[in-house]
Amino acid sequence: AVVSTQSTGDAVRTLNLTLPNLTCLAPNQLRFVMDHLSATYLKHYQLYKYVITTPREQDYTQLSKEILLPDECEPLSTGVDDCVWRYNERVREIGEEHERRLSELNRSDQQNDT
């Protein structure tokens, strides 16, 4: 609640009061600390004030998704590596293509015989 009523100047004064005693730092170290504070927190003070103090509309979007599971899962011991599976699938495709071509040749031979 304090943040919402303070101006940037008030925030700097509050910062000066709440920071621990920085006199133990050398002047160049103190400059680095103040440069960091001004480049990060004070530069965007109005943004931080808005984000922290402004109420936002809550989004309660829900999604329901049906997940279909197989009736019975194969045991993991029957699984094969991806490259082996691809190889077996390619061999199966080549076999099917071979069978298709043989059946076409047989049909064309039968038609030529008649």
N, C-alpha and C positions, 0 to 999 in steps of 0.2 A: 504494500500500500504506500510505503514511503516513496518508491520509485515513481509512481504515477503522478505525484504532486511536485516533484523536483524539476527544476530547469537544469540545463547542462552546467551552468555555473554552480548551482547548488550541489550537483553531483560531484564536481571537482572539489568543492569544499568538504563534502562528506568523505570523499576519498582521502583527502589530506588528514582528516581526523581519524579515519579507521586504519590507515596504513601503519604498520609498526614504525618505530623510530628508524629512519633511513640515514641518520647522520653517520652511521658506521661505514657507509659506502663512500668510495672515492667519488669526486665530482663526475668523472666520465662514466662510472658505473651507474650513478644516479641518473645521468642523462639517458643511458640505455634503458633503464627501467621506465622512466617517464615517456621516452619515445615509444616504447612498446605499449604502454597503457594508452597513450593518445592515439596510436595507430590502430589499436584493436578495440578497446572498450569504449573510449570516449568518442571516437570517430563515428561509431554506430550506436551511440547512446539512445537516440530517438527510436531506432529500429528495435533495440533490445527492450525499451520501455513499451513499445507497441506489442511486441510478441509476448512479453511476460504478463502484461496487465489487461490486454484486450481479450474478452471471452470469445471463443470461436465455436462455430456450430460443430457438434459432434457427429461423426459419420458412423452409423451403425449398419453399414451394408453387410448383408449376409449372402453367401453363395452356397447353394446345395448342389452337389454333383453326385450322380449315381455311379457307383463303381461296380463293374461287372467282373466277377471272378470266374475262372474256369471251373467246370464241375469237378475235375480231378487234376491235380498238378502232377507232372512227371517228377520222379525223384531226381535230385540234383546229381546223382551219380551217373545219370544218362546224358548229362549235358556235355557239349563239346565246345572247343574254342571257336571263336567267330570265323577265323580263316578256314578251319576244317569244315564248318557248316557251309560256308560259301562255296568251297570246293565241291562238297557233296551235292549241293543244289545245282551247280553248273554241270556236274556229271549227269544228274537226273534230267536236266533240261536237254543236254546233248542226246541222251538216250531216247527221250520223248521225240525229239526232232528226227532221230534216226528211224524210229518206229513209224513216224508219220510219212517219211519219204519212202520207206519200204512198202507201206500200204498203198501209196500213190503209184509206185512202180508196178505193184501187183495188179492194181486196177487197170492201169494202162496196158499191161501185158494181156490181161483178160479181154479187154476191149479190142486189142489188135488181133487176138486169136479168133474172135467172132466175126 
